[in-house]
Amino acid sequence: MRRLAGLFFTTVLVASCAEPPPPPPPPRVDPLAGLFPPIFDDYFELAHPPGACVTQEEMEADLMIRLRNEVMVSSLTCQSAYGGDQAFIDYVNFTTVHAPSIRNGQETLGNFLGRYLGGSRARLFDTYITEMANQESQTVINVSPGRYCAARRTQFETATDFDQSELDRYLTQAMVEYGENYPLCDSEPPLEQIVASRGGTMPVNAASTPDAMPDATPVNTAEPAATPADGDAAQPVDTAAAPNVILPTRRPSGG
């Protein structure tokens, strides 16, 4: 009996000294979650010339300039919610870090517009980006400044901290989210192939797959500490007031 008691004590002692199992890994956080709030899907517009088609490069350029525009409008509209003057400083830093991508996007779009409209590429782009900024300001009015700033917050805070690889991944996902709005030229591969070549994946068509899960893209719904009053009217954005807007070099018209 004494021997059995000793054996039991030894077993309990060994078990008590064993290392506890490691904790489960934290859930994976998608760094793109919340960057494409569905609240803005109905306000996506392309102010392209009638009948225009785009290349893969032109689609990427338009999405790059669209992101810069959204970050700019957010920094001007949501200063009270995003930390005051720091919001505009973050926008300026964004345009500085990504100046090559912005410059390339502006030149590409200027040439795209010139292909259909002729004339100065610089002036065509300036008109285009002003219209894009005013469309975004109208979206602020349509959804209300408070809801706009709450929905754009994750995008603003994440995009202003992008490095180049993160920006490239964002643009790939933007093609997934918005690519069907862009009429690709006949010389271009299908959108699915373009996305796949960049390491992205198009979503499964829920209509053809009954068991497919619905889109559940997270949206940042947290109310900011201070948000513009919903009754405030957003004014058209003066792009001349925003620094680091680099216009493409003027080229002869006609192609």
Beta strands, then each sheet from edge to edge (+ up, - down):
end
